[in-house]
Amino acid sequence: MDGFELHDLARKLMRIGEDAIPDPTGMRQMSPGVRQIMTDVFEHPDTSIAEIADRTGFPASHVETSVATLRDRGAVTTEADPAHPGRTFVRQVARHRATNRAAARIDERLAAAAGIQDPGQAKELVETLEKLARRLTDALSPEHFNARYSGTPPWETGRPQPALRDLAEAGAFRGRVLEVGCGTGEVALMAAALGLPTVGIDPASTAIEVARRKARERGLEARFLVGNALELGDLDEQFDTVLDCGLFHVFSDAERVRYADTLATVMPPGARLFLLCFSDRHPPDIGPRRVSQDEIRATFANGWRVDSIEPAMLENNKYVDGVLAWLATITRT
C-alpha cells in the first residue's frame, strides 16, 4: 500500500465513523456555544432560560438566541409558564433522543468499503482495524509529538489557556509548580512569572527547546525537562501545585490509572492538581477522547479528593470557537 492508497482508506474510515455517530439535530454543524446549551437542555428537562444561564455561565441573551436556533432545528420546544410571567420553559423534543436510535452497522460498512463479501474475511478486517486502533492509542511517543511540532500543533495557541490564567490571577497556584505535558511552556512560564519555582516536562524535545528559549528571552526562572508523564517518580521531587493542560484526555483507561499513581509520587498530602481536558459535552469528531466527570472522579477515587469539576473552554487552533472542556480541582489526601 502506498501513501495515496493509505490516505484514501483513512478518508473512507473517517466517513464511515462520522456517519455512524447519531446526529439527528445537525449538532456537528452548530457552534460550540449552541451545542453546550443543547447539552444542558438535554440534561435538565423542563428547564428555563434563566436556569440555563445560571448553569452554563452564558449571558441570557446568548441562551435565548441558542434556544431559538435549537427550536428552529426542531430539537427543543419553548412554552411560557402561566404561573410566572416572563419565565419560559425549554423542553427537549423526544424524537431527537439519539440514545434510542439504532447505530449504523459499522462492520458491514467497513467490509463494503473494502470490497469484502465473505463474513470470515469481514471479521478478520474488523479485528485487524481494532488492533491498529490499539496500536495507535499506544503510539503517543516522543517521536509522535516531535513530528507534530514540525508545524503548529492545535494545542499550541501561543498563550496560556484562559481557564488556567484565571486561576493564576486568583492566586490558586502556590509553592513549587509542575506542569505535566507543558509543550512550549506558556502555562509553566505564567507560573514562573508569579515568582513560583516551576518545572515543565514534555516528551517532545522540540517543544522543550522552544520552552527553554522562551524562558531565557523572558528572563524567567523555569526548568524544562524532556520526560514521561507516566514516570514522574523519576523526577525525585515534590510539588505543591501540578498543572495538566490538555494531557489527561490522551490517556487510555489503563494509562489513567498509571497517571494517578505517578502523580501521587510527586504530590504530598494537600498538594493540588488543576486538570483541564476535553469534555464529553464536546461533539464527537476526530481528536482526543471526550472525558466525562465520572471518568475523572473514578481515576482519582483513591488517595485523592475531587474538590470541583467545572465547565470550561479550551482554546484550540482546530476549533475556532474553542473546545468544551472540564476544569477539575483535585487535592492529594
C-alpha positions as CSV (number, residue, x, y, z in Angstrom):
1,M,0.0,0.0,0.0
2,D,1.4,3.4,-1.0
3,G,0.8,6.7,0.6
4,F,-2.1,7.6,-1.7
5,E,-3.9,4.3,-1.0
6,L,-3.4,4.8,2.7
7,H,-4.8,8.3,2.6
8,D,-7.8,7.1,0.6
9,L,-8.5,4.3,3.1
10,A,-8.2,6.8,6.0
11,R,-10.8,9.1,4.4
12,K,-13.2,6.2,3.9
13,L,-12.8,5.1,7.5
14,M,-13.4,8.7,8.7
15,R,-16.6,9.0,6.7
16,I,-17.9,5.6,8.0
17,G,-17.1,6.7,11.6
18,E,-18.8,10.1,11.2
19,D,-21.9,8.6,9.6
20,A,-22.2,6.1,12.4
21,I,-22.4,8.8,15.1
22,P,-26.1,9.8,15.6
23,D,-26.6,13.5,14.8
24,P,-30.3,13.9,14.5
25,T,-30.3,17.7,15.0
26,G,-27.3,18.5,12.8
27,M,-25.4,19.2,16.0
28,R,-21.9,18.9,14.4
29,Q,-22.8,22.0,12.2
30,M,-23.7,24.1,15.2
31,S,-21.3,26.4,17.1
32,P,-19.8,25.1,20.4
33,G,-21.9,27.6,22.3
34,V,-25.2,26.4,20.9
35,R,-24.1,22.7,21.4
36,Q,-23.4,23.5,25.1
37,I,-26.9,24.9,25.5
38,M,-28.3,21.9,23.7
39,T,-26.5,19.5,26.1
40,D,-27.6,21.4,29.1
41,V,-31.3,21.2,28.0
42,F,-31.0,17.5,27.4
43,E,-29.5,17.0,30.9
44,H,-32.2,19.2,32.6
45,P,-35.7,18.6,31.3
46,D,-38.3,21.3,31.8
47,T,-35.7,24.0,32.4
48,S,-35.8,27.7,31.8
49,I,-33.7,30.4,30.1
50,A,-32.6,31.8,33.4
51,E,-31.7,28.4,34.8
52,I,-29.6,27.5,31.7
53,A,-27.8,30.8,32.0
54,D,-27.0,30.2,35.7
55,R,-25.7,26.7,35.0
56,T,-23.6,27.4,31.9
57,G,-22.4,30.9,32.7
58,F,-23.6,32.3,29.3
59,P,-25.5,35.6,29.2
60,A,-29.2,35.2,29.0
61,S,-29.2,36.9,25.5
62,H,-26.8,34.1,24.2
63,V,-29.1,31.4,25.8
64,E,-32.2,32.9,24.2
65,T,-30.5,33.1,20.7
66,S,-29.2,29.5,21.1
67,V,-32.6,28.2,22.2
68,A,-34.2,29.9,19.2
69,T,-31.7,28.1,16.9
70,L,-32.4,24.8,18.5
71,R,-36.2,25.4,18.3
72,D,-35.8,26.2,14.6
73,R,-33.9,22.9,14.2
74,G,-36.8,21.0,15.9
75,A,-34.5,19.9,18.8
76,V,-36.5,21.8,21.6
77,T,-39.8,23.4,22.2
78,T,-40.4,26.5,24.3
79,E,-43.5,27.3,26.4
80,A,-44.4,30.3,28.6
81,D,-45.0,29.5,32.2
82,P,-48.5,30.8,33.0
83,A,-47.8,30.9,36.7
84,H,-44.6,33.0,36.3
85,P,-44.8,35.8,33.7
86,G,-41.5,36.2,31.8
87,R,-40.4,32.6,32.6
88,T,-40.1,30.3,29.5
89,F,-39.8,26.5,29.7
90,V,-37.4,24.8,27.4
91,R,-38.1,21.2,26.6
92,Q,-36.2,18.6,24.6
93,V,-38.2,17.1,21.7
94,A,-38.5,13.3,22.4
95,R,-37.9,12.2,18.9
96,H,-34.4,13.6,19.0
97,R,-33.2,11.5,21.9
98,A,-30.4,9.8,19.9
99,T,-29.8,7.1,22.6
100,N,-32.7,5.1,21.2
101,R,-31.6,5.4,17.6
102,A,-30.1,2.3,16.1
103,A,-26.4,2.6,15.5
104,A,-25.1,2.1,12.0
105,R,-23.9,-1.3,11.1
106,I,-20.2,-0.3,11.1
107,D,-18.8,-3.7,10.5
108,E,-20.9,-4.2,7.3
109,R,-19.9,-0.8,6.0
110,L,-16.2,-1.4,6.6
111,A,-16.5,-4.7,4.7
112,A,-18.3,-2.9,1.8
113,A,-15.7,-0.2,1.7
114,A,-13.0,-2.8,1.4
115,G,-15.0,-4.8,-1.2
116,I,-15.3,-7.8,1.1
117,Q,-18.3,-10.1,1.0
118,D,-17.1,-13.2,2.9
119,P,-18.2,-12.9,6.6
120,G,-15.0,-14.5,7.8
121,Q,-12.8,-12.0,5.9
122,A,-15.0,-9.2,7.2
123,K,-14.5,-10.3,10.7
124,E,-10.7,-10.5,10.1
125,L,-10.7,-7.0,8.7
126,V,-12.5,-5.6,11.8
127,E,-10.1,-7.4,14.2
128,T,-7.2,-6.0,12.3
129,L,-8.5,-2.5,12.5
130,E,-9.2,-2.9,16.2
131,K,-5.6,-4.0,16.7
132,L,-4.4,-1.0,14.7
133,A,-6.6,1.3,16.8
134,R,-5.0,-0.1,20.0
135,R,-1.5,0.4,18.5
136,L,-2.3,4.0,17.5
137,T,-3.5,4.6,21.1
138,D,-0.1,3.5,22.3
139,A,1.7,5.4,19.7
140,L,1.7,8.7,21.6
141,S,5.5,8.5,21.8
142,P,8.2,11.3,21.8
143,E,8.6,10.7,18.1
144,H,4.8,11.2,17.6
145,F,4.8,14.5,19.5
146,N,8.0,15.8,17.9
147,A,6.5,15.1,14.5
148,R,3.6,17.3,15.4
149,Y,6.0,20.2,16.2
150,S,7.2,20.2,12.6
151,G,4.2,22.5,12.2
152,T,2.0,24.2,14.8
153,P,0.0,21.6,16.8
154,P,-3.6,22.5,17.5
155,W,-2.9,22.9,21.2
156,E,-0.2,25.5,20.8
157,T,-2.0,28.8,20.9
158,G,0.9,30.9,21.9
159,R,-0.7,31.9,25.3
160,P,-1.8,30.3,28.5
161,Q,-5.3,28.8,28.5
162,P,-7.8,31.4,29.9
163,A,-9.2,28.9,32.4
164,L,-5.7,28.4,34.0
165,R,-4.8,32.1,33.6
166,D,-7.9,32.9,35.7
167,L,-6.8,30.5,38.4
168,A,-3.3,32.1,38.4
169,E,-4.7,35.6,38.7
170,A,-6.9,34.4,41.6
171,G,-3.9,33.1,43.5
172,A,-4.8,29.4,43.2
173,F,-1.2,28.4,42.4
174,R,1.2,28.0,45.4
175,G,4.5,26.6,46.3
176,R,6.5,24.5,43.8
177,V,4.8,24.1,40.5
178,L,4.9,21.2,38.0
179,E,3.3,21.4,34.5
180,V,2.9,17.9,33.0
181,G,2.8,17.9,29.2
182,C,4.0,21.5,29.1
183,G,4.5,21.8,25.3
184,T,6.3,25.0,24.6
185,G,5.8,26.2,28.2
186,E,3.2,29.0,28.1
187,V,1.4,27.8,31.3
188,A,4.6,27.0,33.1
189,L,6.1,30.3,32.2
190,M,3.0,32.0,33.6
191,A,3.5,30.3,36.9
192,A,7.2,31.2,36.9
193,A,6.3,34.9,36.2
194,L,4.4,34.8,39.6
195,G,7.7,34.0,41.2
196,L,6.9,30.4,41.8
197,P,9.6,27.7,41.4
198,T,8.4,25.9,38.2
199,V,9.2,22.8,36.3
200,G,7.7,21.7,33.0
201,I,8.1,18.3,31.4
202,D,7.1,17.0,28.0
203,P,8.0,14.0,25.8
204,A,8.8,16.3,22.8
205,S,12.3,17.5,22.9
206,T,11.5,20.0,20.1
207,A,8.8,21.7,22.4
208,I,11.2,21.7,25.4
209,E,13.9,23.5,23.4
210,V,11.3,26.2,22.5
211,A,10.2,26.5,26.1
212,R,13.8,26.9,27.3
213,R,14.3,29.6,24.7
214,K,11.2,31.4,25.8
215,A,12.3,31.3,29.4
216,R,15.7,32.8,28.5
217,E,14.1,35.5,26.4
218,R,11.7,36.5,29.1
219,G,14.2,36.3,31.9
220,L,12.2,33.7,33.8
221,E,13.5,31.0,36.2
222,A,11.8,27.8,35.0
223,R,13.3,24.4,34.3
224,F,12.0,22.4,31.3
225,L,12.8,18.7,31.0
226,V,12.1,16.0,28.4
227,G,10.2,13.4,30.4
228,N,7.4,10.8,30.6
229,A,4.2,11.9,32.3
230,L,3.7,8.3,33.4
231,E,7.1,8.1,35.1
232,L,7.1,11.3,37.3
233,G,8.8,9.5,40.1
234,D,12.0,9.8,38.1
235,L,12.0,13.5,38.9
236,D,12.6,12.7,42.6
237,E,10.9,16.0,43.5
238,Q,7.8,17.1,45.3
239,F,5.4,19.8,44.1
240,D,2.6,21.7,45.8
241,T,0.7,22.5,42.5
242,V,0.5,20.4,39.4
243,L,-1.0,21.6,36.2
244,D,-2.4,19.4,33.4
245,C,-3.4,21.4,30.5
246,G,-4.8,19.1,27.8
247,L,-2.9,15.9,28.7
248,F,-5.3,13.7,30.6
249,H,-7.6,13.2,27.6
250,V,-4.8,11.4,25.6
251,F,-4.5,8.5,28.0
252,S,-6.1,5.1,27.7
253,D,-8.1,3.7,30.7
254,A,-5.0,1.8,31.9
255,E,-2.8,4.8,31.5
256,R,-5.1,6.9,33.5
257,V,-4.6,4.6,36.5
258,R,-0.8,4.8,36.0
259,Y,-1.1,8.6,35.7
260,A,-2.8,9.0,39.1
261,D,-0.3,6.6,40.7
262,T,2.7,8.5,39.3
263,L,1.2,11.9,40.3
264,A,1.0,10.6,43.9
265,T,4.7,10.1,43.9
266,V,5.4,13.8,43.4
267,M,2.4,15.3,45.3
268,P,2.4,15.3,49.1
269,P,-0.9,15.4,51.0
270,G,-2.5,18.8,50.5
271,A,-1.0,19.3,47.0
272,R,-3.4,20.3,44.3
273,L,-3.9,19.2,40.7
274,F,-5.6,21.5,38.2
275,L,-6.7,19.4,35.2
276,L,-8.1,20.9,32.0
277,C,-9.3,18.4,29.4
278,F,-11.7,17.7,26.6
279,S,-15.3,17.3,27.9
280,D,-17.9,14.7,26.8
281,R,-20.0,17.8,26.2
282,H,-17.9,18.5,23.1
283,P,-19.4,16.8,20.0
284,P,-17.9,13.6,18.6
285,D,-15.2,14.3,16.0
286,I,-11.6,13.5,15.3
287,G,-9.1,14.4,18.1
288,P,-8.7,13.4,21.7
289,R,-11.1,11.2,23.7
290,R,-14.0,13.0,25.3
291,V,-13.9,12.7,29.1
292,S,-16.9,12.6,31.5
293,Q,-17.0,13.9,35.0
294,D,-17.5,10.3,36.2
295,E,-14.3,9.2,34.5
296,I,-12.3,11.9,36.2
297,R,-13.8,11.0,39.6
298,A,-13.1,7.3,39.0
299,T,-9.5,7.9,38.1
300,F,-8.9,10.0,41.3
301,A,-11.1,7.9,43.6
302,N,-8.4,6.6,46.0
303,G,-6.0,8.9,47.7
304,W,-7.5,12.0,46.2
305,R,-10.4,14.4,46.8
306,V,-12.1,15.8,43.8
307,D,-12.9,19.3,45.0
308,S,-14.7,20.5,41.9
309,I,-15.3,19.9,38.2
310,E,-16.5,23.0,36.3
311,P,-17.4,23.6,32.7
312,A,-14.7,25.5,30.9
313,M,-13.4,26.3,27.4
314,L,-10.1,25.1,26.0
315,E,-8.6,27.2,23.2
316,N,-7.5,25.2,20.2
317,N,-6.3,26.1,16.7
318,K,-8.6,23.5,15.1
319,Y,-11.8,24.7,16.7
320,V,-12.3,28.5,16.2
321,D,-14.9,28.8,18.9
322,G,-12.9,26.6,21.3
323,V,-13.4,23.2,22.9
324,L,-15.9,22.4,25.6
325,A,-13.8,21.2,28.5
326,W,-13.8,20.3,32.2
327,L,-11.6,22.1,34.7
328,A,-11.1,19.9,37.7
329,T,-9.5,20.8,41.0
330,I,-8.2,17.7,42.8
331,T,-6.4,17.5,46.2
332,R,-4.0,14.8,47.3
333,T,-5.2,13.3,50.6
